Amino acid sequence: MLPIITAMPAHEVRPPVPPEQLRLGLILPTWTITELRWSDLLEVASSAAEVGFDALYVTDHLLLPSNNAELKRRAGVDFPDDPEVELEGYLECFTVLSALAVAIPRLTIGSLVACTGYRNIGLLAKIAVTIDDISDGRLVLGLGAGDSEGEHTTFGFSYEQPVSRFEEALMIVKGLFQPDSLDFDGAHHRLRGARLLPRGPRPEGPPILIGTLNPGPRMRRLVAQYADIWNGWLGYTDASAESAAMQLRIIDEGCREHGRDPLTLVATTAVRGAIPGSGYTPRPDERPLSGRPHEMAETLRGHARLGIAEVQVALTMNGAEGVRAFAPVIAELRSGRPAERGSLDRKVDPLGRR
């Protein structure tokens, strides 16, 4: 049950996060227009651990036009289709997360985000608690309705009423994370006497992350009701702290509207990191994380001052080379970080900070 707040001032703000304690997640480049092997991705993940990233995230796509036109339009970008653009394929999200759970110790791992329409939702919950066990409680379960109707059509998944399906999926996952058997009879999903056995390492399952950008009333409610972690997806638009503040304000107000203390919701953001020499040219209306290392670090400090706990970065230079090129930004940001990274109990810290 959500905590009921009787009086929270409208101007209540999140306490800032010390910049040296801001967590950084790397969105692993699991996509390719040619070939990609696990050994290639493992090199990237290992490099990320070496240079100081705190978390590794995996997207949940299958096959898309490589310009991501549909996804950008859903983010509010005026971006046309190009019938000549090459297709881009992806390594499967949960298979990669299982491998990371074993190959990369200590770092948080997560889906950003898993589409609840691509798998039976009961099976998805089972997969999640199993990976959480393999990783010793390091999984963040990012869930979403799916932002590509075209991808659903390509692989034969239903896309009718995606938000209604998503809400039912959230109800089921939350229900299965409880010890009792679950009966569910919805418009899109049905379960009879379902239980997760074994249950996994955390009594209430891995934390659920929900990402939004300019969410409407329904998505604000779903975040307030079901999310442990919120993610503001700024990867196609504006990585500035001002943009993050606007998105965070929408979500915090949504929490208050639905009787939840916003401070019980962990806030994160995701941005594109433009690496010099990568050949990436931002659109005129795009403001990625860019500049010299100290300039990028200052942008990230702006997110921390808002109370953002973690920023996930998708680098424009794939491979270990891109990770190493970003290392000076991490060093600049962490210049005042103590040797031990935090001291919060993982039982009460959804991001698993130690």
Helices and strands as residue ranges (DSSP letters): G 19-21, E 23-27, E 31-32, H 38-51, E 55-58, E 63-65, H 69-74, E 87-90, H 93-103, E 108-111, E 114-115, H 121-134, E 139-144, H 149-155, H 162-176, E 182-185, E 190-194, E 208-212, H 217-226, E 229-233, H 241-257, G 262-264, E 266-273, H 293-305, E 310-315, H 319-333, G 334-336
